[in-house]
Each structure stands twice: as C-alpha cells, then as structure tokens.
C-alpha cells in the first residue's frame, strides 16, 4: 500500500475516489459523511504580510461543513497554534463581505501526527467547545428557533471541533473500525479482515503495484525526500537541543537564574530550525516544504538562506 498522505495529495482528489476519504471521515466523526467537493488546500493571501492557510486537503461536506486534514511527520513547536489559525482562516475565507454571521461554516480540524504532540496516554483526542454554567454546571442549549435555524442542538455544536490522531502511539491492536484506519495510517497495510468504511476501496486502488510507472517513480522520490527531511530534522534537533542545554546551563551557572537556561533553550531551538533550513536548501527541497516542516515564514527562511 502507498502511504495515505501521498495518496491523499495525488489520487484521492478524483471524484471516483471520494469513497475512501468519506469512509475515513465517517469512521472518525461517527456519522455518515458525504463529500461535496475537495477544495484548494492553500488559501491565497490578500496582503503580502498575510499567512497562507496551508493544509494537506480541504473537504467540503454535503451539510456545508468544512474538514481540514493535515498530516505532520516532524515536530512543530507551535502546532496547536497552527491548528487554531487554520480553522480561523478557513472560516473567514468562506465568508463574503456583508454575509450574515449565521453563514459561518462548521469546521472540523483533523490532524494526523507522527510525533508526540502534547502529553497523554491515548492516541485519538477530540477537542470540543462546551458551554457550561459556572453555578449550575448545565450545558448551554439552543432555543427551538435556533435549533431549527442552525440544525444544531447545543451551542457547542456550532463551534469548530479538533481531532488529533497520534499515529505513533497506536499499539497496532485494532479493536474497532477507526483503529483499522489508524493501523493503515501507521503501517501502510490493510488487512483482509478489516471492515472499516472506505478501506475496501482503498485496498483496490492504493496498492503500489497498481500505480503506473510515472506514479511509482514519483512515489519513490517523495519517500526518499521524506526520509532525508526526517533525518536532517532529527540531526538538527539533537544539535540544537544539545547546544541549548549547554548554553542554558552555562548562563544558569553564571547568572544563577532560570532565565539563563530558558534563553539557552530558546537559542537552541532557533539554531535547530536554521540547521533544517540550510540542510533542506542544500538538498534542493522546495521552499513550501521547508515552510511546512519548520513553521517559519518564507521571508524568515529566505533571510537564513541569504546569510
């Protein structure tokens, strides 16, 4: 099987293959999802200082819902902030000037990560806005008119929802249909006994042997690039952390303050990102890819390269 991220960017955009993504989202959101359209994954900035909303895939569902799906292989310090920004940008991108606020779309942010994001003993997390009374602890519901207008039951249903799938935390023991999908995300394998929605179709079209020669060559090139990026990232991360640790301890001893150690760690993280930029640029990795793995802006990356 080819990896989900590669297939998602190149094969699953075709309408004939919507069934695969529909299956994955249906299992995750625990209700039937029908894809209306797969939109552009990068928002166009209206001003040169605007940041783009770079996600791997943007799905428009039949109930006017927007689903942002992003896969991240390497550690990003501010990933939670990126999730929030992506959702906010998607909401505003789908609003025209003068539109009523009732047209704000419901957004689902689905984040498939291959690094330890936060701390916790689960491998699937769901973030939901819950309005509860400070005195009564009761949930804020909608009026009969609002329920009819918004087709929601409680106020929190209107707000964005976040899903985080920590793939590396999965123990390969598939206890339900969502686990079957996570098994595929981790191992690029779909077992014969799996019954999750979308996996049967995925097994039909996402086998490496069924790719044409051009697709096979592209897949191998992309896989090699990903391994190189991960290798450089791990090396730069180690060097940056080691430098930060040493400088932090040195400053801590000299000044006798915690601020010295923290400043050293900050400098180490900055040096780590510079190393990634320099090594990635030497390998000829595209600028947008460097932006994605470092979280730096194009301008910051170009300044590092110029120096």
C-alpha positions, 0 to 999 in steps of 0.5 A, a space after each residue: 500500500 502507498 502511504 495515505 498522505 501521498 495518496 491523499 495529495 495525488 489520487 484521492 482528489 478524483 471524484 471516483 475516489 471520494 469513497 475512501 476519504 468519506 469512509 475515513 471521515 465517517 469512521 472518525 466523526 461517527 456519522 455518515 459523511 458525504 463529500 461535496 467537493 475537495 477544495 484548494 488546500 492553500 488559501 491565497 493571501 490578500 496582503 503580502 504580510 498575510 499567512 497562507 492557510 496551508 493544509 494537506 486537503 480541504 473537504 467540503 461536506 454535503 451539510 456545508 461543513 468544512 474538514 481540514 486534514 493535515 498530516 505532520 511527520 516532524 515536530 512543530 513547536 507551535 502546532 496547536 497554534 497552527 491548528 487554531 489559525 487554520 480553522 480561523 482562516 478557513 472560516 473567514 475565507 468562506 465568508 463574503 463581505 456583508 454575509 450574515 454571521 449565521 453563514 459561518 461554516 462548521 469546521 472540523 480540524 483533523 490532524 494526523 501526527 507522527 510525533 508526540 504532540 502534547 502529553 497523554 496516554 491515548 492516541 485519538 483526542 477530540 477537542 470540543 467547545 462546551 458551554 457550561 454554567 459556572 453555578 449550575 454546571 448545565 450545558 448551554 442549549 439552543 432555543 427551538 428557533 435556533 435549533 431549527 435555524 442552525 440544525 444544531 442542538 447545543 451551542 457547542 455544536 456550532 463551534 469548530 471541533 479538533 481531532 488529533 490522531 497520534 499515529 505513533 502511539 497506536 499499539 497496532 491492536 485494532 479493536 474497532 473500525 477507526 483503529 483499522 484506519 489508524 493501523 493503515 495510517 501507521 503501517 501502510 497495510 490493510 488487512 483482509 479482515 478489516 471492515 472499516 468504511 472506505 478501506 475496501 476501496 482503498 485496498 483496490 486502488 492504493 496498492 503500489 503495484 497498481 500505480 503506473 510507472 510515472 506514479 511509482 517513480 514519483 512515489 519513490 522520490 517523495 519517500 526518499 525526500 521524506 526520509 532525508 527531511 526526517 533525518 536532517 530534522 532529527 540531526 538538527 534537533 539533537 544539535 540544537 537541543 544539545 547546544 541549548 542545554 549547554 548554553 542554558 546551563 552555562 548562563 544558569 551557572 553564571 547568572 544563577 537564574 532560570 532565565 539563563 537556561 530558558 534563553 539557552 533553550 530558546 537559542 537552541 531551538 532557533 539554531 535547530 530550525 536554521 540547521 533544517 533550513 540550510 540542510 533542506 536548501 542544500 538538498 534542493 527541497 522546495 521552499 513550501 516544504 521547508 515552510 511546512 516542516 519548520 513553521 517559519 515564514 518564507 521571508 524568515 527562511 529566505 533571510 537564513 538562506 541569504 546569510 
